[in-house]
């Protein structure tokens, strides 16, 4: 039998390729199921006896993936968000003030 080690639904190509490389580096044979339109989910499967090693390889890769993703995110300071919100409100008010319906008094 085989077991699903990684679900490929809604996964980017770069992350899926990284998982494939992690399994290949660990020397684990795997196969993939294709995406179906109505049923069936794309996934990577391994043999039962390789599942524990495959799970470790995938978990290690996902940890590296999370760390890289965390390094690339920058939080926006709250002041910039407040200024953007105020600017949006002012722009909407100006559009409303200078719309033809407002100018004609309707």
C-alpha positions as CSV (number, residue, x, y, z in Angstrom):
1,X,0.0,0.0,0.0
2,X,1.0,3.6,-0.2
3,X,0.2,6.7,1.8
4,X,-0.3,10.3,0.9
5,X,2.7,12.3,2.2
6,X,1.9,15.7,0.7
7,X,-1.2,17.3,-0.8
8,X,-0.6,19.3,-3.9
9,X,-3.9,21.1,-4.0
10,X,-3.4,24.9,-4.0
11,X,0.3,24.5,-3.8
12,X,2.6,26.6,-5.9
13,X,5.0,25.0,-8.4
14,X,8.1,26.1,-6.5
15,X,6.9,24.6,-3.2
16,X,5.8,21.3,-5.0
17,X,9.2,21.1,-6.7
18,X,11.0,21.7,-3.4
19,X,9.1,18.8,-1.8
20,X,9.9,16.6,-4.8
21,X,13.6,17.5,-4.4
22,X,13.5,16.9,-0.7
23,X,12.2,13.4,-1.3
24,X,14.7,12.7,-4.1
25,X,17.5,13.9,-1.9
26,X,16.4,11.5,0.9
27,X,16.3,8.7,-1.6
28,X,12.6,8.1,-1.3
29,X,10.6,6.9,-4.3
30,X,7.3,8.6,-4.8
31,X,4.5,9.0,-7.3
32,X,2.0,11.7,-7.9
33,X,-1.7,11.7,-8.7
34,X,-2.9,14.2,-11.2
35,X,-5.6,16.8,-10.5
36,X,-9.1,15.9,-11.7
37,X,-11.8,18.3,-12.5
38,X,-14.6,16.8,-10.5
39,X,-13.0,14.5,-8.0
40,X,-9.5,13.4,-6.9
41,X,-6.9,15.6,-5.4
42,X,-3.3,16.0,-6.7
43,X,-0.9,14.5,-4.1
44,X,2.4,12.8,-3.6
45,X,2.3,9.3,-2.3
46,X,5.0,7.0,-0.9
47,X,5.2,3.4,0.1
48,X,4.2,2.5,3.6
49,X,7.7,1.5,4.7
50,X,9.1,4.9,3.5
51,X,6.3,7.0,5.0
52,X,8.2,8.0,8.3
53,X,11.3,9.0,6.4
54,X,9.3,10.9,3.8
55,X,7.3,12.7,6.5
56,X,10.5,13.8,8.1
57,X,11.9,15.1,4.8
58,X,8.7,16.9,4.0
59,X,8.4,18.4,7.5
60,X,12.1,19.6,7.3
61,X,11.4,21.2,3.9
62,X,8.3,22.9,5.1
63,X,10.1,24.3,8.1
64,X,12.7,25.8,5.8
65,X,9.9,27.1,3.6
66,X,8.2,28.9,6.5
67,X,11.5,30.4,7.7
68,X,12.2,31.8,4.2
69,X,8.6,33.1,3.9
70,X,8.9,34.8,7.3
71,X,12.1,36.5,6.3
72,X,10.4,38.0,3.2
73,X,7.5,39.6,5.0
74,X,7.6,43.1,6.3
75,X,4.8,44.4,8.5
76,X,3.4,47.8,7.6
77,X,3.5,50.3,10.4
78,X,0.1,51.2,11.7
79,X,0.6,54.9,10.9
80,X,1.0,54.2,7.2
81,X,-2.3,52.2,7.3
82,X,-4.1,55.0,9.0
83,X,-2.8,57.6,6.5
84,X,-3.8,55.4,3.6
85,X,-7.3,55.0,5.1
86,X,-7.7,58.7,5.6
87,X,-6.4,59.4,2.1
88,X,-9.0,56.9,0.7
89,X,-11.8,58.6,2.6
90,X,-10.7,62.0,1.3
91,X,-10.5,60.8,-2.3
92,X,-14.0,59.3,-2.1
93,X,-15.4,62.5,-0.6
94,X,-13.8,64.5,-3.4
95,X,-15.3,62.2,-6.1
96,X,-18.7,62.5,-4.4
97,X,-18.4,66.3,-4.2
98,X,-17.5,66.8,-7.8
99,X,-19.8,64.2,-9.3
100,X,-22.4,65.5,-11.8
101,X,-25.3,64.6,-9.6
102,X,-23.9,66.7,-6.7
103,X,-23.0,69.7,-9.0
104,X,-26.4,69.8,-10.5
105,X,-28.1,69.6,-7.1
106,X,-30.0,66.4,-7.8
